[in-house]
Amino acid sequence: MNWTWFHRFASPPYVYRFARRWAPWFGGVAGVLMLIALYGGLVLAPADYQQKDAFRMMYVHAPSATLSLMVYSTMAVAAAVGLIWRMKVAHAAAAACAPIGAWFTVATLGTGMLWGKPMWGTYWEWDPRLTSELVLLFLYFGYMGLRAATEDLQKADKASALLAIVGAVNVPIIHYSVVWWNGLHQENSKKLGADADMAWSMVWPLLLMLLAFALYFGAVFLIRLRAELLRRERNASWVREVLT
Amino acid sequence: MNEFFAMGGYGKYLWPAFALGFGVVVLNLVLAWNSLRNAEQQARRRMEMKT
């Protein structure tokens, strides 16, 4: 296997230019897809026979929840790469993930509460899925707090990377919490193929929204990565080149 | 139109949830832009100090 691409992504100026070039494309496509998915989910999809119009919560709640986990996984993998190969760019990538993921965890919890009230009769219950998602929020806070409190950048990178990797154990717990324990939260309802239990007119806006959120994360991540690289490499000569 | 916004009586939960979710989408973008602008300004100031 050819590893030159991997080495290229270890170079801050290369990654900076890559991010500057691609972020607008990710963001633009994500925005268009979001609007189409919103129209599909709020207007075209028929009301659910059990949840009526409340099921439309899915189109904002599920993509937020997926991102909250996807961003954490990305952060943990980047942190591990940074630790193992001592790659500055990977540590910068992990740091860029944290605030994005924390905000989507807030969105997940908030939209979930607003869905829980009409469906379960309560905004909050110490259900395994809800509790483990709240722990995820505290993991993000811990990661950011640790970085902010550690003056020495290399120490901050190492300590926060360890926290991110250890905390990754919570990701499968959140994902499988609805299978392992009996709580209020339902299991994933997105089954495709022959035994699909949702009509296609309900499914496609969800899949499109998931794709849009993933692309959107790509865009915001690349913007934050540029900022991280500039702060770390402020004395490097490439910074002068890209800013003039 | 009113029927659409009522969402079968679930509108009072549905619309705040969409406002929150897509509010976070917009906010994340704004915060990221601000962070990048700050980093660029700091780097520029540093460049001027050195020259």
Interface residues (C-beta under 8 A of the other chain):
Chain A: G27 M34 L42 V43 A47 K52 D53 A54 R56 M57 V60 H61 P63 S64 P99 I100 W103 F104 V106 A107 G110 T111 L114 W115 K117 P118 Y216 A219 V220 I223 R224 R226 A227 E228 L230 R231 R234 N235 V239 R240 L243
Chain B: F4 M7 G8 G9 Y10 G11 Y13 L14 P16 A17 F18 L20 G21 F22 V24 V25 L27 N28 L29 L31 A32 W33 S35 L36 N38 A39 E40 Q42 A43 R44 R46 M47
